[in-house]
Amino acid sequence: MTSRQQLRQHIRNLRRSLSAEQQQQASFDLVQQLLPRPEVQHAQHIALYLSNDGELDTTPLINSLWQLGKTLYLPLLHPVVPGYLVFQLYSPDSQLKPNQFGIGEPELNCSLLCPVDQLDLIFAPLVAFDSEGQRLGMGGGFYDRTLSQLDSAATKPKLIGLAHDCQQVESVPVEAWDIPLPAICTPTKFRCFSEQ
C-alpha cells in the first residue's frame, strides 16, 4: 500500500508544481483533443468534475460542452450510501457549496439526478495512469465503487480519464477493485486502451 501512497503523493506534487500558464495552456489543449472525438460528439448526457488539487482545469471543457448544447452532470457524494457517487444536473446557474473534501457540488436535488447507466459519457479524474489504462485515484474509491455497479456488457456510459501528461507513470500498482479506463486524454494525446 505504501507504494500507492508514495506514487499518489509524488504525482500530486508534480501537477501542483505546474505554473498557472502551464495549467491554462493544458486546459485549452485538452479541449482541442476532446471536442472532435466521436465519443464526445455523439454524447448528450456527460458527467465530469470540477478540478481540485492541481488537476487539469475542466472549466474550458465545461464551457465548450455547454456551447455545444450538451447536458452536464457533476458527481455528488451519495447522500445515503457512503463511498458512492450520484450524478446531478449541472447548469451555468447551479449554486455550488463545498463538500467534505472542499470540492464544489450542487445542493442535492433528487429530481435532477441521472442514473449512472443513463449517462453517455463520464470524464473521470485520476492521479496517475499507465500505458495499460490502469488508473490511480485519490484513494477514496468513489469512482471504482460507483462504476463497479455497471453491467460489464453495458455500452454506456463510455469512460475517459483526464490528466496532465506528467501523470503518466511506468506502472500503476493495481488492486482487485481498481477499474481500468478504456481511454485517457491528456493535453497532447488521446489514448485508447480497449474498445468501448
KEDO-452502 format. One record per atom (N, C-alpha, C, O, CB): residue number from 0; atom name; z, y, x. Coordinates in steps of 0.2 Angstrom, whole numbers. Atoms other than C-alpha are relative to their C-alpha. Glycine has a CB too. Layout:
nr,atom,z,y,x
NUM,CA,Z,Y,X;
...
//
This chain:
nr,atom,z,y,x
0,N,0,-6,4;
0,CA,0,0,0;
0,C,0,6,4;
0,O,-3,11,2;
0,CB,6,0,-5;
1,N,0,-6,-4;
1,CA,3,12,14;
1,C,-6,2,2;
1,O,-8,8,3;
1,CB,5,-2,7;
2,N,7,-2,-2;
2,CA,-15,12,20;
2,C,-3,4,-6;
2,O,-7,9,-4;
2,CB,-4,-6,2;
3,N,3,-4,6;
3,CA,-20,18,2;
3,C,3,7,0;
3,O,0,12,-1;
3,CB,1,-4,-7;
4,N,-3,-6,0;
4,CA,-7,31,3;
4,C,-2,5,5;
4,O,-3,11,5;
4,CB,8,-1,0;
5,N,2,-4,-6;
5,CA,-12,37,20;
5,C,-7,2,-1;
5,O,-8,8,1;
5,CB,1,-4,7;
6,N,7,-2,1;
6,CA,-30,37,16;
6,C,-1,6,-6;
6,O,-4,10,-5;
6,CB,-4,-6,-2;
7,N,0,-5,5;
7,CA,-27,47,0;
7,C,2,7,3;
7,O,-1,12,1;
7,CB,5,-3,-6;
8,N,-2,-6,-3;
8,CA,-17,60,9;
8,C,-5,3,5;
8,O,-6,9,5;
8,CB,7,-1,4;
9,N,5,-2,-5;
9,CA,-30,61,23;
9,C,-6,4,-3;
9,O,-8,9,-1;
9,CB,-2,-6,5;
10,N,6,-3,4;
10,CA,-44,64,11;
10,C,2,6,-4;
10,O,-2,11,-4;
10,CB,-3,-5,-4;
11,N,-3,-6,4;
11,CA,-34,76,0;
11,C,0,6,5;
11,O,-2,12,3;
11,CB,6,-1,-3;
12,N,0,-5,-5;
12,CA,-31,86,16;
12,C,-7,3,2;
12,O,-8,9,3;
12,CB,4,-2,6;
13,N,7,-2,-2;
13,CA,-49,86,21;
13,C,-3,4,-5;
13,O,-6,10,-4;
13,CB,-4,-6,1;
14,N,3,-4,5;
14,CA,-55,93,4;
14,C,3,6,-1;
14,O,0,11,-3;
14,CB,-1,-4,-6;
15,N,-3,-7,1;
15,CA,-42,106,3;
15,C,-1,4,6;
15,O,0,10,5;
15,CB,8,-2,0;
16,N,2,-4,-6;
16,CA,-47,112,20;
16,C,-7,3,0;
16,O,-9,8,4;
16,CB,1,-4,7;
17,N,6,-3,1;
17,CA,-64,117,14;
17,C,1,7,-2;
17,O,5,9,-6;
17,CB,-5,-4,-6;
18,N,0,-8,2;
18,CA,-67,136,13;
18,C,-2,1,-7;
18,O,-5,-3,-10;
18,CB,-4,4,5;
19,N,3,-2,7;
19,CA,-70,145,-3;
19,C,-7,0,-1;
19,O,-10,-2,-6;
19,CB,3,7,-2;
20,N,7,0,0;
20,CA,-88,147,2;
20,C,-3,-7,0;
20,O,-8,-8,-4;
20,CB,-2,4,6;
21,N,2,7,0;
21,CA,-90,129,5;
21,C,1,-4,-7;
21,O,-3,-7,-9;
21,CB,4,-5,6;
22,N,-1,3,6;
22,CA,-82,124,-11;
22,C,-5,3,-5;
22,O,-8,-1,-9;
22,CB,7,2,-3;
23,N,5,-3,5;
23,CA,-93,136,-21;
23,C,-7,-3,1;
23,O,-10,-4,-4;
23,CB,0,8,1;
24,N,7,3,-2;
24,CA,-109,130,-12;
24,C,0,-7,-3;
24,O,-5,-9,-6;
24,CB,-2,1,7;
25,N,0,7,2;
25,CA,-104,112,-15;
25,C,0,-1,-8;
25,O,-4,-5,-10;
25,CB,6,-3,2;
26,N,0,1,7;
26,CA,-101,115,-34;
26,C,-7,2,-3;
26,O,-9,-1,-8;
26,CB,5,5,-3;
27,N,7,-1,2;
27,CA,-118,123,-36;
27,C,-5,-5,2;
27,O,-10,-7,-2;
27,CB,-3,7,3;
28,N,5,6,-2;
28,CA,-127,109,-26;
28,C,1,-6,-4;
28,O,-4,-9,-6;
28,CB,2,-1,8;
29,N,-2,6,4;
29,CA,-118,96,-37;
29,C,-4,1,-6;
29,O,-7,-4,-9;
29,CB,7,0,-2;
30,N,4,-1,6;
30,CA,-126,104,-52;
30,C,-8,-1,1;
30,O,-11,-4,-4;
30,CB,1,8,-3;
31,N,7,2,-2;
31,CA,-143,103,-44;
31,C,-2,-7,1;
31,O,-7,-9,-1;
31,CB,-2,4,6;
32,N,1,7,-1;
32,CA,-141,85,-40;
32,C,0,-3,-7;
32,O,-3,-8,-9;
32,CB,6,-3,4;
33,N,-1,3,6;
33,CA,-135,81,-58;
33,C,-4,1,-6;
33,O,-6,-3,-9;
33,CB,7,1,-2;
34,N,4,-1,6;
34,CA,-145,90,-71;
34,C,-6,-3,-1;
34,O,-8,-5,-6;
34,CB,-1,8,0;
35,N,6,3,1;
35,CA,-161,82,-68;
35,C,0,-8,-1;
35,O,-4,-11,-3;
35,CB,-5,0,6;
36,N,-1,7,1;
36,CA,-154,64,-69;
36,C,0,-2,-7;
36,O,2,1,-11;
36,CB,7,-2,3;
37,N,0,2,7;
37,CA,-158,54,-84;
37,C,6,-2,-3;
37,O,7,-1,-9;
37,CB,-5,-6,0;
38,N,-7,1,3;
38,CA,-140,49,-86;
38,C,3,6,-3;
38,O,6,6,-8;
38,CB,5,-3,5;
39,N,-3,-6,2;
39,CA,-136,67,-89;
39,C,-5,3,-6;
39,O,-3,5,-11;
39,CB,0,6,5;
40,N,5,-3,5;
40,CA,-152,72,-99;
40,C,1,-4,-6;
40,O,0,-1,-12;
40,CB,-7,-1,3;
41,N,0,4,6;
41,CA,-150,58,-111;
41,C,7,0,-3;
41,O,8,-3,-9;
41,CB,-2,-7,1;
42,N,-7,0,3;
42,CA,-131,60,-114;
42,C,1,6,-4;
42,O,-1,12,-2;
42,CB,5,0,6;
43,N,-2,-6,4;
43,CA,-124,71,-128;
43,C,7,1,0;
43,O,9,7,1;
43,CB,-3,-1,-7;
44,N,-7,0,0;
44,CA,-106,67,-128;
44,C,3,-2,7;
44,O,2,-8,9;
44,CB,3,-5,-5;
45,N,-2,1,-7;
45,CA,-99,69,-110;
45,C,7,2,1;
45,O,9,8,0;
45,CB,-5,5,4;
46,N,-6,-1,-2;
46,CA,-82,68,-103;
46,C,0,2,7;
46,O,-3,-1,11;
46,CB,5,-6,-2;
47,N,-1,-2,-7;
47,CA,-77,77,-87;
47,C,7,3,0;
47,O,11,3,-4;
47,CB,-5,5,2;
48,N,-6,-2,-1;
48,CA,-62,85,-80;
48,C,0,7,3;
48,O,-5,9,6;
48,CB,4,-5,5;
49,N,-1,-7,-4;
49,CA,-55,102,-73;
49,C,3,-1,7;
49,O,7,-5,8;
49,CB,5,5,-4;
50,N,-2,2,-7;
50,CA,-54,102,-54;
50,C,7,2,1;
50,O,10,7,-1;
50,CB,-5,4,4;
51,N,-7,-1,-2;
51,CA,-37,102,-46;
51,C,0,-3,8;
51,O,-3,-7,9;
51,CB,5,-4,-4;
52,N,-1,3,-6;
52,CA,-31,99,-28;
52,C,-6,0,5;
52,O,-6,-5,8;
52,CB,4,-7,-1;
53,N,6,1,-4;
53,CA,-47,103,-19;
53,C,-6,-4,-2;
53,O,-11,-4,2;
53,CB,2,-2,7;
54,N,6,4,3;
54,CA,-58,93,-30;
54,C,-6,4,0;
54,O,-5,10,-1;
54,CB,2,-3,-7;
55,N,6,-4,1;
55,CA,-76,98,-31;
55,C,0,4,-7;
55,O,2,1,-12;
55,CB,-6,-5,-1;
56,N,-1,-5,6;
56,CA,-76,113,-44;
56,C,-5,-2,-5;
56,O,-11,-2,-4;
56,CB,-1,7,2;
57,N,4,2,5;
57,CA,-83,107,-60;
57,C,-2,6,-5;
57,O,-6,5,-9;
57,CB,3,-6,-4;
58,N,1,-5,5;
58,CA,-84,124,-68;
58,C,-8,2,-1;
58,O,-10,2,-6;
58,CB,3,7,3;
59,N,7,-1,1;
59,CA,-103,127,-64;
59,C,-3,-5,-4;
59,O,-8,-4,-8;
59,CB,-3,1,7;
60,N,3,5,4;
60,CA,-107,110,-71;
60,C,2,0,-7;
60,O,-2,-1,-11;
60,CB,3,-7,3;
61,N,-2,-1,7;
61,CA,-97,113,-87;
61,C,-4,5,-3;
61,O,-7,4,-8;
61,CB,8,2,0;
62,N,4,-5,3;
62,CA,-106,129,-90;
62,C,-7,-2,-1;
62,O,-10,0,-6;
62,CB,1,7,5;
63,N,7,2,0;
63,CA,-123,122,-86;
63,C,-1,-5,-6;
63,O,-6,-5,-10;
63,CB,-2,-4,6;
64,N,0,5,5;
64,CA,-119,107,-98;
64,C,0,3,-7;
64,O,-3,2,-12;
64,CB,5,-5,1;
65,N,0,-4,6;
65,CA,-114,119,-112;
65,C,-7,4,-1;
65,O,-9,4,-7;
65,CB,6,5,0;
66,N,6,-3,1;
66,CA,-130,129,-109;
66,C,-6,-5,-3;
66,O,-10,-3,-6;
66,CB,-2,3,6;
67,N,5,5,2;
67,CA,-140,113,-112;
67,C,2,-3,-7;
67,O,-2,-7,-9;
67,CB,0,-6,5;
68,N,-2,3,6;
68,CA,-131,110,-128;
68,C,4,-6,-1;
68,O,5,-9,-6;
68,CB,-6,0,-5;
69,N,-4,7,0;
69,CA,-120,95,-123;
69,C,7,1,-3;
69,O,9,7,-3;
69,CB,0,-2,8;
70,N,-7,0,2;
70,CA,-104,91,-131;
70,C,5,-3,5;
70,O,4,-8,7;
70,CB,1,-4,-7;
71,N,-4,1,-5;
71,CA,-90,91,-119;
71,C,7,-2,-2;
71,O,10,0,-7;
71,CB,0,5,5;
72,N,-7,2,1;
72,CA,-73,82,-118;
72,C,4,0,6;
72,O,2,-1,11;
72,CB,0,-7,-4;
73,N,-4,0,-6;
73,CA,-58,84,-107;
73,C,5,-6,-1;
73,O,7,-8,-7;
73,CB,4,6,1;
74,N,-5,5,0;
74,CA,-45,70,-103;
74,C,7,3,-2;
74,O,8,8,1;
74,CB,0,-4,6;
75,N,-7,-2,1;
75,CA,-28,72,-110;
75,C,5,-7,1;
75,O,2,-12,0;
75,CB,1,2,-8;
76,N,-4,5,-1;
76,CA,-13,61,-106;
76,C,2,-3,-7;
76,O,3,1,-12;
76,CB,7,2,4;
77,N,-1,3,6;
77,CA,-11,49,-120;
77,C,7,1,-3;
77,O,12,1,0;
77,CB,-1,-8,0;
78,N,-6,-2,2;
78,CA,2,55,-132;
78,C,5,-5,-2;
78,O,11,-4,-3;
78,CB,-1,4,-6;
79,N,-4,5,2;
79,CA,9,38,-137;
79,C,0,-6,5;
79,O,6,-8,6;
79,CB,-3,-3,-6;
80,N,0,6,-4;
80,CA,4,25,-124;
80,C,0,3,7;
80,O,-6,5,10;
80,CB,-7,-4,-1;
81,N,-1,-2,-7;
81,CA,10,30,-106;
81,C,-5,-3,4;
81,O,-7,-9,4;
81,CB,7,0,2;
82,N,5,2,-5;
82,CA,-3,29,-92;
82,C,-7,-1,-2;
82,O,-11,-3,2;
82,CB,2,-7,2;
83,N,6,0,3;
83,CA,-18,30,-103;
83,C,-3,7,-1;
83,O,1,12,-2;
83,CB,-1,-4,-6;
84,N,3,-6,2;
84,CA,-30,44,-107;
84,C,-4,0,-7;
84,O,-6,-5,-9;
84,CB,-5,3,6;
85,N,4,-1,6;
85,CA,-38,51,-123;
85,C,-5,6,2;
85,O,-3,10,7;
85,CB,4,1,-6;
86,N,4,-5,-1;
86,CA,-53,62,-123;
86,C,-1,5,-6;
86,O,-3,3,-12;
86,CB,-7,-2,2;
87,N,0,-5,5;
87,CA,-53,78,-133;
87,C,-6,5,1;
87,O,-7,7,6;
87,CB,6,4,-1;
88,N,5,-5,0;
88,CA,-67,91,-138;
88,C,2,6,4;
88,O,7,8,4;
88,CB,-2,2,-7;
89,N,-2,-6,-5;
89,CA,-68,105,-125;
89,C,-6,5,-1;
89,O,-12,3,0;
89,CB,0,-2,7;
90,N,5,-5,1;
90,CA,-77,121,-130;
90,C,2,6,4;
90,O,7,7,6;
90,CB,-1,1,-8;
91,N,-2,-6,-4;
91,CA,-78,138,-122;
91,C,6,4,-3;
91,O,9,8,1;
91,CB,-6,5,0;
92,N,-6,-3,3;
92,CA,-64,144,-134;
92,C,6,-4,0;
92,O,11,-2,-3;
92,CB,-2,3,-7;
93,N,-6,4,0;
93,CA,-52,130,-131;
93,C,5,3,4;
93,O,4,6,9;
93,CB,-2,-7,3;
94,N,-6,-2,-3;
94,CA,-35,135,-127;
94,C,3,-5,4;
94,O,4,-11,2;
94,CB,5,3,-5;
95,N,-2,5,-4;
95,CA,-28,126,-112;
95,C,7,1,2;
95,O,9,7,3;
95,CB,-4,0,7;
96,N,-7,-1,-3;
96,CA,-10,123,-106;
96,C,1,-6,5;
96,O,-2,-11,5;
96,CB,5,-1,-6;
97,N,-1,5,-6;
97,CA,-4,114,-90;
97,C,4,-6,-3;
97,O,8,-6,-7;
97,CB,4,3,5;
98,N,-4,6,1;
98,CA,1,96,-92;
98,C,5,-2,5;
98,O,6,3,9;
98,CB,-5,-7,-1;
99,N,-6,1,-5;
99,CA,15,87,-82;
99,C,-3,0,7;
99,O,2,1,11;
99,CB,3,-7,-2;
100,N,3,0,-7;
100,CA,3,87,-67;
100,C,-2,7,2;
100,O,-5,8,7;
100,CB,-5,-5,1;
101,N,3,-7,-1;
101,CA,-1,106,-69;
101,C,-7,1,-1;
101,O,-10,6,1;
101,CB,2,2,7;
102,N,7,0,1;
102,CA,-19,102,-74;
102,C,-1,3,-7;
102,O,3,0,-12;
102,CB,-3,-7,1;
103,N,1,-3,6;
103,CA,-25,112,-89;
103,C,-3,-5,-5;
103,O,-8,-9,-3;
103,CB,-5,6,0;
104,N,3,5,5;
104,CA,-28,102,-105;
104,C,1,4,-7;
104,O,6,8,-8;
104,CB,3,-7,0;
105,N,-1,-3,6;
105,CA,-31,107,-123;
105,C,6,-3,-4;
105,O,9,-8,-2;
105,CB,-6,-1,-5;
106,N,-5,2,4;
106,CA,-17,106,-136;
106,C,-2,-6,-4;
106,O,-8,-6,-7;
106,CB,3,5,-5;
107,N,2,6,4;
107,CA,-18,88,-144;
107,C,-2,2,-7;
107,O,2,5,-11;
107,CB,5,-5,0;
108,N,2,-1,7;
108,CA,-28,89,-160;
108,C,-4,-7,-1;
108,O,-10,-8,1;
108,CB,-5,6,-1;
109,N,3,7,1;
109,CA,-32,71,-166;
109,C,-7,0,-3;
109,O,-11,-4,-2;
109,CB,5,-4,-5;
110,N,7,-1,4;
110,CA,-47,77,-177;
110,C,-5,2,5;
110,O,-11,1,4;
110,CB,1,5,-5;
111,N,5,-2,-5;
111,CA,-55,82,-160;
111,C,-1,-5,5;
111,O,-5,-4,10;
111,CB,1,7,3;
112,N,0,5,-5;
112,CA,-53,66,-151;
112,C,-6,-4,-1;
112,O,-9,-5,-6;
112,CB,6,-5,0;
113,N,6,4,0;
113,CA,-68,55,-146;
113,C,2,-7,3;
113,O,5,-7,9;
113,CB,-6,3,4;
114,N,-2,7,-3;
114,CA,-65,36,-144;
114,C,-4,-1,7;
114,O,-10,1,7;
114,CB,-2,-6,-5;
115,N,3,1,-6;
115,CA,-69,31,-126;
115,C,-7,-3,-1;
115,O,-12,-1,3;
115,CB,4,-4,5;
116,N,6,4,0;
116,CA,-83,19,-131;
116,C,-6,4,-4;
116,O,-11,2,-5;
116,CB,1,-6,-4;
117,N,5,-5,3;
117,CA,-92,34,-141;
117,C,-2,5,5;
117,O,-7,9,3;
117,CB,3,3,-6;
118,N,3,-5,-5;
118,CA,-94,44,-125;
118,C,-6,-3,3;
118,O,-7,-9,4;
118,CB,5,1,5;
119,N,6,3,-4;
119,CA,-111,43,-117;
119,C,1,0,7;
119,O,-2,-4,10;
119,CB,-6,5,-2;
120,N,0,-1,-7;
120,CA,-106,48,-100;
120,C,7,3,2;
120,O,10,7,-2;
120,CB,-5,5,3;
121,N,-7,-2,-2;
121,CA,-89,50,-91;
121,C,-1,2,8;
121,O,-3,-2,12;
121,CB,6,-5,-1;
122,N,-1,-2,-7;
122,CA,-88,60,-75;
122,C,7,-1,3;
122,O,11,3,0;
122,CB,-3,8,1;
123,N,-7,2,-2;
123,CA,-73,53,-66;
123,C,2,4,7;
123,O,-2,4,12;
123,CB,1,-7,1;
124,N,-2,-3,-6;
124,CA,-63,62,-52;
124,C,2,-6,5;
124,O,3,-12,2;
124,CB,6,4,-1;
125,N,-2,5,-5;
125,CA,-59,52,-36;
125,C,3,4,6;
125,O,1,9,7;
125,CB,-5,-5,1;
126,N,-2,-3,-7;
126,CA,-50,55,-19;
126,C,-5,-3,5;
126,O,-7,1,9;
126,CB,7,-3,1;
127,N,5,3,-5;
127,CA,-61,43,-9;
127,C,-4,-5,-3;
127,O,-3,-8,-8;
127,CB,4,-3,6;
128,N,5,6,2;
128,CA,-76,31,-11;
128,C,-3,-3,6;
128,O,-3,0,12;
128,CB,-5,3,-5;
129,N,3,3,-6;
129,CA,-85,19,0;
129,C,-7,-2,-2;
129,O,-10,0,-8;
129,CB,3,-6,2;
130,N,7,1,1;
130,CA,-103,13,1;
130,C,-1,-6,-5;
130,O,-7,-7,-7;
130,CB,-4,-2,6;
131,N,0,5,5;
131,CA,-99,-1,-12;
131,C,1,3,-7;
131,O,1,-1,-12;
131,CB,5,-6,2;
132,N,-2,-3,6;
132,CA,-94,11,-25;
132,C,7,0,-2;
132,O,9,1,-8;
132,CB,-4,-3,-6;
133,N,-7,1,1;
133,CA,-76,7,-24;
133,C,3,8,0;
133,O,2,12,4;
133,CB,4,-4,5;
134,N,-3,-6,1;
134,CA,-65,22,-29;
134,C,7,0,1;
134,O,11,-5,-2;
134,CB,-2,3,-8;
135,N,-7,-1,-1;
135,CA,-48,28,-24;
135,C,2,6,-4;
135,O,0,11,-2;
135,CB,2,0,8;
136,N,-2,-6,4;
136,CA,-40,39,-37;
136,C,7,3,3;
136,O,9,2,9;
136,CB,1,-2,-7;
137,N,-6,-3,-2;
137,CA,-24,49,-36;
137,C,6,-4,0;
137,O,12,-2,3;
137,CB,2,6,-4;
138,N,-5,5,-1;
138,CA,-13,34,-38;
138,C,3,-1,-7;
138,O,8,-6,-7;
138,CB,5,2,5;
139,N,-3,1,7;
139,CA,-8,36,-57;
139,C,-3,-6,-4;
139,O,0,-9,-8;
139,CB,0,6,-3;
140,N,4,5,4;
140,CA,-21,23,-63;
140,C,-2,2,-7;
140,O,-4,-3,-10;
140,CB,5,-6,0;
141,N,2,-2,7;
141,CA,-25,33,-78;
141,C,-7,-2,-2;
141,O,-9,-5,-7;
141,CB,1,8,-1;
142,N,7,1,2;
142,CA,-44,31,-77;
142,C,-1,-8,0;
142,O,-4,-11,-4;
142,CB,-5,3,5;
143,N,1,8,-1;
143,CA,-43,12,-71;
143,C,3,-3,-7;
143,O,-1,-7,-10;
143,CB,4,-2,6;
144,N,-3,3,6;
144,CA,-32,8,-86;
144,C,-4,2,-6;
144,O,-6,-3,-10;
144,CB,7,2,-1;
145,N,4,-2,6;
145,CA,-42,18,-99;
145,C,-7,-3,0;
145,O,-9,-6,-5;
145,CB,-1,8,0;
146,N,7,3,0;
146,CA,-59,11,-93;
146,C,1,-7,0;
146,O,-4,-11,-2;
146,CB,-3,2,7;
147,N,-1,8,0;
147,CA,-52,-7,-92;
147,C,0,-2,-8;
147,O,-1,-8,-9;
147,CB,6,-2,3;
148,N,1,1,7;
148,CA,-52,-6,-111;
148,C,-7,-1,-3;
148,O,-8,-5,-8;
148,CB,3,5,-5;
149,N,7,1,2;
149,CA,-71,-6,-112;
149,C,-2,-7,1;
149,O,0,-10,5;
149,CB,-4,5,4;
150,N,4,6,0;
150,CA,-81,-21,-116;
150,C,-4,0,7;
150,O,-8,5,7;
150,CB,-4,-2,-6;
151,N,4,0,-6;
151,CA,-89,-26,-99;
151,C,-7,0,-2;
151,O,-11,2,3;
151,CB,2,-6,4;
152,N,7,0,2;
152,CA,-105,-28,-109;
152,C,-3,6,-3;
152,O,-9,7,-4;
152,CB,-2,-6,-4;
153,N,2,-6,3;
153,CA,-105,-11,-116;
153,C,-5,4,4;
153,O,-4,4,10;
153,CB,7,4,-2;
154,N,5,-4,-3;
154,CA,-119,0,-112;
154,C,2,7,1;
154,O,-1,11,5;
154,CB,-7,0,-3;
155,N,-3,-7,-1;
155,CA,-109,16,-113;
155,C,8,0,-1;
155,O,10,-5,-4;
155,CB,-3,5,-6;
156,N,3,-5,-3;
156,CA,-101,26,-108;
156,C,-2,-2,7;
156,O,0,-6,10;
156,CB,5,6,1;
157,N,2,1,-7;
157,CA,-110,27,-91;
157,C,5,4,4;
157,O,8,9,2;
157,CB,-7,4,1;
158,N,-6,-3,-4;
158,CA,-98,32,-77;
158,C,-3,2,7;
158,O,-7,-1,10;
158,CB,5,-6,2;
159,N,2,-3,-7;
159,CA,-102,44,-62;
159,C,6,3,3;
159,O,9,7,0;
159,CB,-6,5,-2;
160,N,-5,-4,-3;
160,CA,-89,49,-50;
160,C,-3,6,4;
160,O,-8,6,6;
160,CB,3,-5,6;
161,N,2,-6,-4;
161,CA,-89,66,-42;
161,C,4,1,6;
161,O,10,0,5;
161,CB,0,6,-5;
162,N,-4,-1,-6;
162,CA,-84,70,-25;
162,C,-4,4,5;
162,O,-10,5,5;
162,CB,2,-7,4;
163,N,3,-3,-6;
163,CA,-87,80,-9;
163,C,-2,-5,5;
163,O,0,-11,4;
163,CB,5,5,4;
164,N,3,5,-5;
164,CA,-97,72,5;
164,C,6,-3,4;
164,O,5,-9,6;
164,CB,-6,3,4;
165,N,-6,2,-5;
165,CA,-81,72,16;
165,C,4,-5,-3;
165,O,9,-8,0;
165,CB,3,6,2;
166,N,-4,5,3;
166,CA,-73,60,3;
166,C,-2,-7,1;
166,O,1,-12,-1;
166,CB,1,2,-7;
167,N,3,7,-1;
167,CA,-84,45,8;
167,C,4,-3,6;
167,O,4,1,12;
167,CB,-7,0,1;
168,N,-3,3,-5;
168,CA,-75,33,19;
168,C,-3,-7,1;
168,O,-7,-9,-3;
168,CB,8,-1,-1;
169,N,4,6,-2;
169,CA,-80,17,28;
169,C,2,-6,-6;
169,O,-2,-10,-8;
169,CB,2,-3,7;
170,N,-2,5,5;
170,CA,-70,6,16;
170,C,7,2,-4;
170,O,11,4,-1;
170,CB,2,-7,4;
171,N,-6,-2,5;
171,CA,-58,9,1;
171,C,4,-7,0;
171,O,1,-12,-2;
171,CB,-2,3,-6;
172,N,-4,6,1;
172,CA,-43,-4,1;
172,C,0,-1,-8;
172,O,3,3,-11;
172,CB,7,1,3;
173,N,1,1,7;
173,CA,-46,-12,-16;
173,C,6,-4,-3;
173,O,8,-9,1;
173,CB,-6,-4,-1;
174,N,-5,3,3;
174,CA,-33,-18,-28;
174,C,-3,-4,-6;
174,O,-9,-1,-8;
174,CB,6,4,-3;
175,N,3,3,6;
175,CA,-36,-30,-43;
175,C,-2,4,-6;
175,O,-7,3,-9;
175,CB,4,-6,-2;
176,N,1,-4,6;
176,CA,-35,-17,-56;
176,C,-5,6,1;
176,O,-7,9,-4;
176,CB,6,3,-2;
177,N,4,-5,-2;
177,CA,-47,-5,-47;
177,C,-7,-1,-4;
177,O,-10,-7,-3;
177,CB,-1,1,7;
178,N,6,1,3;
178,CA,-63,-2,-57;
178,C,-5,4,4;
178,O,-5,10,5;
178,CB,0,3,-7;
179,N,5,-4,-5;
179,CA,-78,2,-45;
179,C,-5,4,-5;
179,O,-6,3,-11;
179,CB,-4,-5,4;
180,N,4,-5,4;
180,CA,-90,16,-51;
180,C,-8,-2,2;
180,O,-9,-4,7;
180,CB,1,7,2;
181,N,7,1,-1;
181,CA,-109,12,-54;
181,C,-4,5,4;
181,O,-9,4,7;
181,CB,-3,-2,-6;
182,N,4,-6,-3;
182,CA,-114,29,-47;
182,C,5,5,2;
182,O,10,6,-1;
182,CB,-5,3,-5;
183,N,-4,-5,-2;
183,CA,-106,43,-37;
183,C,-5,6,2;
183,O,-10,4,6;
183,CB,5,-2,6;
184,N,4,-5,-2;
184,CA,-113,60,-35;
184,C,4,5,4;
184,O,9,7,3;
184,CB,-3,4,-6;
185,N,-3,-5,-4;
185,CA,-109,72,-21;
185,C,-5,6,1;
185,O,-11,5,-2;
185,CB,1,-3,8;
186,N,4,-6,0;
186,CA,-117,89,-17;
186,C,-7,-2,3;
186,O,-12,2,2;
186,CB,3,6,4;
187,N,6,1,-3;
187,CA,-130,81,-6;
187,C,-4,-7,-2;
187,O,-10,-8,0;
187,CB,1,-1,7;
188,N,3,6,2;
188,CA,-134,64,-14;
188,C,3,-3,-6;
188,O,9,-3,-8;
188,CB,1,-5,6;
189,N,-2,4,6;
189,CA,-134,54,-30;
189,C,0,-8,3;
189,O,-6,-10,4;
189,CB,-4,1,-6;
190,N,-1,7,-3;
190,CA,-128,36,-25;
190,C,1,-5,-6;
190,O,5,-4,-10;
190,CB,5,-1,5;
191,N,-1,5,5;
191,CA,-131,21,-37;
191,C,2,-6,4;
191,O,-1,-8,9;
191,CB,-7,-1,-4;
192,N,-3,6,-3;
192,CA,-121,5,-33;
192,C,-2,-6,-5;
192,O,-2,-11,-2;
192,CB,7,1,1;
193,N,2,5,4;
193,CA,-126,-5,-48;
193,C,-3,3,-6;
193,O,-3,8,-8;
193,CB,6,-4,-3;
194,N,3,-3,6;
194,CA,-136,-4,-64;
194,C,5,1,-5;
194,O,9,-2,-6;
194,CB,-5,-6,-2;
195,N,-4,-2,5;
195,CA,-129,5,-78;
195,C,-3,-2,-7;
195,O,-1,-1,-12;
195,CB,2,7,0;
//
